[in-house]
Amino acid sequence: MRLNRQERRIALQELLKEDPFLTDWQLADKLEVSVATIRLDRMALDIPELRERAKTIASNTYTQVRALHGEEVIGELVDLELGKQGTSVLVVGDQMVFERNHILRGHFLFAQGNSLAVALVNSEVALTKSAQVRFYQPVKLGDRVVAKATVTSVTENHYAIAVDSKVADEIVFRGEYVVVDVASKGGLERD
């Protein structure tokens, strides 16, 4: 079903709100229009191209992170509400995959989820105490992994954080992390 111009532009804004790292080609595919149409819609809505969106998002989001420096976060932070939730996007590159089959090395998925979980804690020093993880399916070279983290509970200085990572709409990784605000009272102790 084809959308009219107004519906398409609303849908375009919603798609970019959910995942601001979508390329014009991906948007065109999702909305079943040409790349040229997407570019015209973006211009009409005053939405910058992907490169400019990424710069703006990074400069706004990374300033909130206290427990890590920007380069310590695996993936690009696209959304962050300290103590609540966050989202990061990891584009799988050549150096991240096994040479013979182009499948992502698992530690990158773990690290993306872990660094996102640590970034959620509003502290100068936050460390991972424990993690339970599950890998659901292989991730390949060129895939875009979108990790969404949510603080599920806080007890004293311990944060339980759930992370779901997806490629397209398929779950590829799930992690349950316990992150400790070491800068506050209690340190890592408690059980």
N, C-alpha and C positions, 0 to 999 in steps of 0.2 A: 504494500500500500504506500503510494507516494504521498509525502507530506507537502502542504503548500509552503510558500516561502516563510511565512510567520511561524508556522508549526516547526519547520525545519530549523529555523534560527533559535527557537526556544529549546529544541532537542539538542542542538549544537552546544548551547550554553550549559545545559544539564550534563552532557557528556564530558565537557571540559571541567565542570565543577567536580565530577566524580574522579576524573583522571586528567589533570592538566598537561600530562606528557603525551597525549595522543597526537600522532602526526596528522597532517592534512590527508594523507592517503588512508590512514585508519579511519578517520572521521568520514571520508567519502564512502568508504566501504560500509560503515555502519549505517549511514544515512542514505545509501544507495543513490548517490549523485556523483558528479565528476569532481576531481580535485579543484578545478577552476571554480566551480560553484562554491566549494568550501572556502576558498580563498576570498571570493567576493563577499560571502556571508561574514567571514571574520573581519574583513575591512569595514563592512557596514556596521558591525557591532563593536568596532574598535578593539578587537581582540588581536594581540600581537602574535607573530609567528612563534613556533615552538621554542626556538633559541632564546628569544626575549622573555617568553613566559617563564622558562626555566630560571633565568637570571633573577627575575623579580621574585619568584617563589623562594629561591634559595636565600636571597638577601633578607626577606621578611621572616622566614622560618628559622634559619640558623641563629639569628640573634637571640632567640628564646632559649636555646639549649644551654644548660649550665654544666652538666656532668661530662660532656664530651666537647671536643673542638670539631668544627665542621668536617675536617678531613678524616676524623675518626668514625664518622657515621658511614656505614656501608649502604650504598644507594643514595638517592637524592631525596631529602625530606621535602614533602609537598604539603604536609599539614601537621601541625603540632599544637595541642592544648596540654600544657604541663599538668601532670597529675590526672589526666583524663584519657586522651586518645591521640593517635598520630598515624601518619601514612608515609611510606617511602616507596620509591620506584627504583628498581635495579635493572639495567639493561645488560644482558649477558654478552660479554665480549670475548675475544679470542683467548686472552690470558686466563679466563675463568673456567675453561672447559678442558676435558680430557681430549688430547690430540686425536686419538684414534676414532672416537665416536661423537665428538662435539657435544657431550652431555656435561652440564654444569656440575662442578665439584660441590658436594653437599655442604662443605663448611661455609660457602658463600651464602647459602640460604640461612644457615644457623646464624652467621654473623650479621646478616641484614636484620633478622628478627631480634637478635640480642642487642645490637646497637640502637635499634628503634626503641626497645623496651627501656634501656638505660637512659636514653634521651628524654623519656617521659617523666623521669623523676626530677623534681624541682630541688636539686641539691648540687653543691660544688663537687661532691664525691659520691658516686653511686656505683655499686659493684653487683654483678650477678652472683647470687648465692647458689641457685640451682636452676635446672631447666629440664623439662620433659619435652621431647620433640618427636615428631613423626613426619616422615617423608612419604608423600602420596604417589607422585609420579615424576618421571624425569623432566628436567628443564633443559632446553637446548640453546645452542648458540643463536643469538639474535632475539630470544624471547625477552619480554618485559615482565618482570615480577613485581606485582604490587602487594606490598605488605601493609596490613592494617593492624594496629595494636590498640588494645583497650585495657585500662586499669580496671581489674575486676574486684579488687579489695585492697584495703590498706590497714595493716595492723601495726601500730607503733611506727617503726621506721622500715617495715617490710611491705613491698608492693607486689601484689600478684598481677601479672600482666599476660594477657592472651594475645597471641599474634597469629593471624591467618595470612598466608601468602598465596596469591593466585596468579596464573598466567591466563589471560583472557578472563573467562569466568570459571575456570577449573582450579580447584584447590590443589596446590602442589606441596605445601608445607604447613604444619601447625606446631606452634610452640607455646608452652606454659612456662613463663620465667618468674622467678622470685628475685627481685632486685632490692638491694638494701641501700638506704640513705645512710652512708657511713659517717657523714659529717654531723648527723644528729646523734642523740644519746643512744647507746646500746650497741653500736657497731654491728658486726655480723652475728653476734650471739642471739639466740632465741630458738627454741624448738619445743 
